[in-house]
Amino acid sequence: MTKQEMIENLNEDLAGELGAIIQYLTYAAKTTGPYRPQLSQFFLGEVADEQLHAQYLANKIVALGGEPTTVPRPVPAAATNREMVEQVLAAEQQATRDYTERARQAEELGDKGLVVQLEDMVRDETTHSEETERLLRDWPL
């Protein structure tokens, strides 16, 4: 793992976080039905964590000598509340996998601070996934 490869990988992660921010904001606006206030608040409540992740990644990319991306990952279309929650779950699970791999790569690079931060981000994303799974658990099809 070279520093340049790590910069490229972290930029992919940054694009994911920027996409997550847009996803949460958009889905919060699109929710409908009797539980709209609660679901909208759930989505908006996740934005702060994703912003912190994005800021850390951008700062780390610059510290490594790179240029942070400003292009988010595309937000998947979702027509119903359930589809929105399912798309959020898929994104959180992907982020968990990505950060787990990135922590392994940071260890290989010898950047212990990055390893620790990425492990904290794995914890955050895992918590988000678990909360989202709980929302879906008894949701009628």
C-alpha positions as CSV (number, residue, x, y, z in Angstrom):
1,M,0.0,0.0,0.0
2,T,1.5,3.3,-1.1
3,K,0.5,6.7,0.2
4,Q,-0.9,7.6,-3.2
5,E,-3.1,4.4,-3.2
6,M,-4.3,5.3,0.3
7,I,-5.2,8.8,-0.9
8,E,-7.2,7.3,-3.8
9,N,-9.0,4.9,-1.5
10,L,-9.8,7.6,1.1
11,N,-11.1,9.8,-1.7
12,E,-13.5,6.9,-2.7
13,D,-14.6,6.9,1.0
14,L,-15.0,10.6,1.0
15,A,-17.2,10.4,-2.1
16,G,-19.3,7.8,-0.1
17,E,-19.7,10.2,2.8
18,L,-20.6,13.1,0.7
19,G,-23.2,10.9,-1.1
20,A,-24.5,9.7,2.3
21,I,-25.0,13.3,3.4
22,I,-27.0,14.0,0.2
23,Q,-28.9,10.7,0.6
24,Y,-29.9,11.5,4.2
25,L,-31.0,15.1,3.4
26,T,-32.9,14.0,0.3
27,Y,-34.6,11.1,1.9
28,A,-35.6,13.2,4.9
29,A,-37.4,15.5,2.6
30,K,-39.1,12.7,0.6
31,T,-40.5,10.8,3.5
32,T,-44.3,10.5,3.6
33,G,-47.1,9.0,5.7
34,P,-48.0,9.0,9.4
35,Y,-44.5,8.4,10.6
36,R,-42.9,11.1,8.4
37,P,-41.8,13.3,11.3
38,Q,-40.0,10.4,13.0
39,L,-38.4,8.9,9.9
40,S,-37.4,12.4,8.6
41,Q,-35.7,13.1,12.0
42,F,-34.0,9.7,11.9
43,F,-32.4,10.6,8.5
44,L,-31.5,14.1,9.6
45,G,-29.9,12.8,12.8
46,E,-27.4,10.8,10.8
47,V,-26.1,13.8,8.8
48,A,-23.8,15.1,11.6
49,D,-21.9,11.8,11.9
50,E,-21.4,11.6,8.1
51,Q,-20.2,15.2,8.1
52,L,-17.6,14.4,10.7
53,H,-16.4,11.4,8.8
54,A,-16.2,13.5,5.6
55,Q,-14.3,16.2,7.3
56,Y,-11.8,13.8,8.8
57,L,-11.3,12.1,5.5
58,A,-10.8,15.4,3.6
59,N,-8.2,16.5,6.3
60,K,-6.4,13.2,6.1
61,I,-6.2,13.3,2.3
62,V,-4.7,16.7,2.5
63,A,-2.3,15.6,5.2
64,L,-1.1,12.8,3.0
65,G,-0.5,15.2,0.1
66,G,-3.7,14.7,-1.8
67,E,-6.6,16.7,-3.1
68,P,-10.0,15.8,-1.5
69,T,-12.8,14.9,-4.0
70,T,-15.8,17.1,-4.2
71,V,-17.8,14.6,-6.2
72,P,-20.2,12.5,-4.2
73,R,-21.2,8.9,-4.9
74,P,-24.6,8.8,-6.6
75,V,-27.6,8.5,-4.4
76,P,-29.7,5.5,-5.2
77,A,-33.3,6.2,-6.2
78,A,-36.0,5.2,-3.7
79,A,-39.7,5.7,-4.2
80,T,-41.1,4.6,-0.8
81,N,-40.1,5.0,2.9
82,R,-39.1,1.4,3.1
83,E,-36.9,1.6,-0.1
84,M,-35.2,4.6,1.5
85,V,-34.5,2.8,4.7
86,E,-33.3,-0.3,2.7
87,Q,-30.9,1.9,0.6
88,V,-29.6,3.5,3.8
89,L,-28.9,0.1,5.3
90,A,-27.0,-1.0,2.1
91,A,-24.9,2.2,2.2
92,E,-24.1,1.8,5.9
93,Q,-23.1,-1.8,5.4
94,Q,-20.9,-0.9,2.5
95,A,-19.2,1.8,4.5
96,T,-18.5,-0.7,7.3
97,R,-16.9,-3.0,4.8
98,D,-14.9,-0.2,3.2
99,Y,-13.6,1.2,6.5
100,T,-12.7,-2.3,7.8
101,E,-10.6,-2.8,4.6
102,R,-9.2,0.7,4.9
103,A,-8.1,0.1,8.5
104,R,-6.2,-3.0,7.3
105,Q,-4.6,-1.0,4.6
106,A,-3.7,1.8,7.1
107,E,-2.0,-0.8,9.3
108,E,0.0,-2.0,6.3
109,L,1.0,1.7,5.6
110,G,2.0,2.1,9.2
111,D,-0.4,4.9,10.0
112,K,-1.6,4.0,13.5
113,G,-3.7,7.2,13.9
114,L,-5.5,6.4,10.7
115,V,-6.2,2.8,11.9
116,V,-7.7,4.0,15.1
117,Q,-9.9,6.7,13.4
118,L,-11.1,4.2,10.8
119,E,-11.9,1.6,13.5
120,D,-14.0,4.4,15.3
121,M,-15.8,5.0,11.9
122,V,-16.5,1.2,11.6
123,R,-18.1,1.4,15.0
124,D,-20.2,4.4,14.0
125,E,-21.3,2.8,10.7
126,T,-22.1,-0.5,12.5
127,T,-24.3,1.3,15.0
128,H,-26.1,3.1,12.1
129,S,-26.6,-0.3,10.4
130,E,-28.0,-1.9,13.5
131,E,-30.4,1.0,14.1
132,T,-31.6,0.8,10.5
133,E,-32.0,-3.0,10.7
134,R,-34.2,-2.5,13.7
135,L,-36.4,0.0,11.8
136,L,-36.9,-2.7,9.1
137,R,-37.3,-5.7,11.4
138,D,-41.1,-5.6,11.7
139,W,-41.9,-3.3,8.8
140,P,-44.7,-4.9,6.7
141,L,-43.8,-5.6,3.1
